[in-house]
Each structure stands twice: as C-alpha cells, then as structure tokens.
Amino acid sequence: MNILGIDVGKKFSTFAILRENKVVKTGILEGDVGAVRGLTHKYKINYAGIDAPLSFPKNSTLRESERRLLKMGIKLFPSGAGFFREIVEEGIKLSRWLKESDVAVFEVYPYATRKILKIAPKSKKSTKKGLHEIKIELKDYIDFDLSIEDHNIVDAIISAFSVKLFIEGRGELLEGEIVIPKV
C-alpha cells in the first residue's frame, strides 16, 4: 500500500510517498494533471492526504471541523479567509485529479497530527532548531531521511502518516472533513 502526502503551497506543492512505515520518495509536485497522474501510476498510489482545506465554509470563514480543532487548542488558518483562497482551490483541484485516478483522498492537517501525538508540538517548523526537533520525534513513527531540510516535505510526510493512521483504524474523520489521529 502506497500513501501520497501533499503539502499544498502557493508557489509549489511538495510530496512524500509512504510505503509501510518508510518514506520511499519525496519531491516537488509539478502542478499539472499529467504529472499527478504519472506519479500515482508509477508509484501505484492507493491513498492520499492533502494538507489543505478541500472545501470552503458555507456561511462563515470557518468550517465545523475547524471550529472543533480550535476548541481542541489547535491553531489554524480559516479555510474561508481571503488570503487562503488559492491554497484551498489548489487542494480541491489536486483532490479532483487524484480521485479521477481512483485514489482515495483525505484532507489532513499535519500540525493537528503533531499536536495530538505530541510530536514536538511547541516546535516551530520554520526554524532550523524546531524542524530538527520535529524530525527527531517523527522518526519514532516513520522511517525517513533525517537530512531533509524542507519543512514542506516534512509536512508532506506527516500528511501521508496521518492517512496511514486513519486507514489502520487509529484515526478519525473530524466532522467528515479532516483526518486526525485518535487520542
């Protein structure tokens, strides 16, 4: 079973492929349908976790799942915020392309996974020290190259890991939208 994790960005998206408990490939995801389909075909991807909202809220800036995360003490960017629109649209597009390739797609939030599992929850991924702390603690769960210096790739790894937990029955679908680990 191969799980694709994607960290969606405005300029580019990164990916990681998880097989069993080992990351077998990481990189930058080319933003076209052919590249996505090529990746899913070459690596026989069964599941994908996308680190981006995969829907917009109906009547506010927050979806119900986001309200629940906030009540759990997990900070986030609201999916309905104007500055976040591009990320949501890109996530939705990637989700559609993956589903067209018969990949089961889930929305994930790596920071929520880190916070719930206590994987360096106070460390800032944007600092060298914080990223190192996150990687060291994540290594207890997943086998990957510790020399990775891109926090976007680490988020892609955690995205795939979040889906793995869910598939194994160690996760839940919060309000039918976001996969998080079970406590």
N, C-alpha and C positions, 0 to 999 in steps of 0.2 A: 504494500500500500504506500503510495506516494502522496504527500500533502504539500501543497504550494502555499507559502505565506507571502503576502504582498503588503509592502508599506507604500501607500499612495502619497505622492508628492506633487507639488505644482509644476516643478521643472522636470522631474523624472520620478519613476517608481522603482523600488528595489524588490528583489525576490529572494526567497530561500526555499529549497526543496528538502523536505524531511522524509527520510525512509527509515521506518522503525524508530530508533532513537538517535539517528545520525543525520546531520546535515550533509547532503551529497552535492549540492550546487548552490551558489549564490551569485547574484549579479544585478545589473540594471535591466529592467524590463522595457524593451522597446515598445513604444506606445501605439502599436497598430495591431489590428486583429490577426494578421498573419503571423506576427511574432508570438502573440499569446497562444494561438492555436498550435504553432510549431513547438513551443515549449511544452504544452500539455500533451501533445502527441509523442514527442521524443522521450519525455520522462514518464509517460503513462500516469498522468495526474488523476487521482480519484476525487480529492477534496481540495478546497482552497479556503484560506482565511484571509480576508481583506481588511486591512487596518484603515478603514474609512467608513463613514456612515453610508449605508446602502439605501437610504430613503430620507426624504425630507419630513419634518414635522407637519402635522395637519394645520394647526391653528396657533402655533407659537414658535419660539426659537428652539424649544426642547421637545424631544420625543419622550414617551413614558419611560423607556429603558434608560434614557439619560437622567431623568429625574431620580430613578431608583439608584443609579450609580452615585449621584450626588448625595443622596441620603446615606449611602454606604461610606461616604467620605472620600470618594474617588473623583478628583477634578477632571474636567474635560472641556473641549471646545463644543459649544452647542451646534448641532447639525444645521440649524436654521439661521445661523449667523451669516451675514452677507460675505464677510471675508473668507468663509469656509466653503462657499458655494462651489468653487472649481474642484475642490477635493471631493466633495460629495458627488458631483457629476462624473468625475473620472472613476470613482469607485463603482458607481452604478453601471457605467459603460464596461468596465473590466468584468464586473459580475455577469453582465449580459453575455459577453463574449465567452466567458468560461462556461456558463450554463449551456450555450449553444454547442459546446464541445463535450456535453454530458458530465461536467464536473459539478459536484455538489458544493455550493458556495455558502460561506458563513461570514457575517460581519464579526470582527474581533476588535478588541482594544487592548493592546499589549500592556499599557500602564495598569489597567484593571487586573490583568493576569498577574503582573508583578506584585501589585499591592495585596491581592488576595492570597497569593502563595508566599508572600514576604520575601520576594526576590529583590533585595536591595531597594525597598520601596521609597526610601528617602534620597536615594542617589539620583543625581541629575545626569541623564544620558548625554547631554550636550557638553559635559566636561570630561576631560581625559580620565580623571580620577573616578568620577561617577560611572562612566562607561565601563571602566575596568572592574569596579565593584559589581556591576550588573552582570558582566560576562562571567566572573568567577562564581557567582551564586547560581547563574543559569546553567553553568557546566554541571551542576549536581543533577540536572534533569535531562540535558540534551548534550550529545557529543558534537562539538563543532570546533572550528579553528579559532583559538583564542587570539590570534594575531589580527582578527577583523577589527578595523578601527572606525568603521562607519556605523553610527547608531541607527541609521535607517535599515541596514542589513540585520542588525540585532533585533530591531522591531519586526522585521520580516520573519526571522527565526521564531520569535515569540508568537507571532501570528499563526504560524504552522503548528507550533506546540499547543496553542490554545485549542485548535481544532482537534488535534490528537487526543487531548484530554476529553473533549466532548464525545468523540467517537467511541472512546473506551468507557464511557459512562461516568467519567469523573468531571463532567462539566454540565452546564445548564444553559438554556436559551432564555436569556432575560427578556421578559415581555415579548417573546417571539422575535427578537431582533438581534441581540448581541450575545455571542458565546462567551461565557466566563467560567472559570473553574468552580467546582463545588467546594464549599468550605468544610 
